[in-house]
Amino acid sequence: MEGITTLEDLKEKLKSGKKLRIKFGVDVTASTLHIGNAVNLWKMRSLQEYGHKVIFLIGDFTTKIGDPTGRLEVRRATGEKNVNQWAKNFIKQIGKILLTDQKTFEVRRNSEWFGRMKSEKLLELMSLFTHAQVIEREMFQRRLKEGKEIRLPELIYPVLQGYDSVMLESDLTVIGSDQLFNEGVGRFLQQKFGQRPQVIVTTTITPGLDGGVKMSKSLGNYIGLEDAPTDKFGKAMRLRDALISLYLKVYTETPLEKIVEMEERLRKGGNPMEAKLFFAEELVARYHGRKLARKEKERFLSVFSKKKLPEDMPTIKVRSSREDVLEFLMRADLAPSKTEARRLLKQGAIKVNGVPQHPALRLVELKTGSVIQVGKRKFVKLV
């Protein structure tokens, strides 16, 4: 946790005995969530266990505008069909962490109020803020310096997000630190509308697996909530050594004293591989249980340390002696899309019986008994 605005307000609200309404708002810009998103979910889950209620707000209206936070480019509009499908996927994924019973969970959409808001009301909201207040935001200043455009809807985005807090009568929100400005607008608007302002709990945004600014699907440096245990473990083993301690603190339930001990061993020249194995096991255990986590550790050591093929690899039937390589990778669940399959091929991540395939490959030869490998973690045997 990075900070609380304000701690005294939070103490008072918790002492009051009132069941808090916790705002959890997301714009639907992708179909998957990753463990970076889950940091806030776990904190909300702990509050649910005391009877507090999470209001899951699907930003189906604001998604069409796009939150400019941290972006140097304008985000393109997301279609209605994608928004609805991705929203369903979100609810399914957060159900892996949050309680979803009626007493502690509620789903709302901000199109409920923005979809029927009259222009007079919108102008009234806008009049509470000045151009100078929003244009000074860092991402806008960077765009201006680089000669990049800023669309008017982006300028009003924080006001819309803030008004969500008014409509939900939010008592508390748990957010990444990059959303502090927007939720601060929510506190301001709640006061203007006669409500007690929400408490804002901010969490630190961690770098991606490769040390990049943050986890990103487009960069492939994330661990997805829907990733299979094998994939979670394998991706965890790609983590940069310098991030092991931070990831243990943020993404696992490892006691701090154990993490300090590990830090000391690493400082004295300990093997980072052992620390990474420990992190990977703890991560998988949190989402899939200790028994499966130990199995994945054994599997990893067997396959990658001893260079053995996994005994329990999935199988797929040969349809033809030659298939379009991109279509085959999708059919075998080795790649989620043609774009991803093409990227893997270009990176030399596709092997047939241990032989790397050429990046320009179009048709792959398929024979019964052959093993297709993608990266270091995914295998499929042809039958």
Secondary structure by P-SEA (a helix, b strand, c coil): ccccccaaaaaaaaacccccbbbbbbcccccccccccaaaaaaaaaaaaabbbbbccccccccccccccccccccccccaaaaaaaaaaaaaaaccccccccccbbbbbcccccccccaaaaaaaaaacccccccccaaaaaaaaacccccccccaaaaaaaaaaaaacccbbbbcccaaaaaaaaaaaaaaacccbbbbbbbbbbbcccccccccccccccccccccaaaaaaaaaaccccaaaaaaaccccccaaaaaaaaaaaaacccaaaaaaaaaaaaaaacccaaaaaaaaaaaaacccccccccbbbbbbbccccccaaaaaaaacccccaaaaaaaaaacccccccbbbbccccbbbbcccbbbbccccbbbbcc
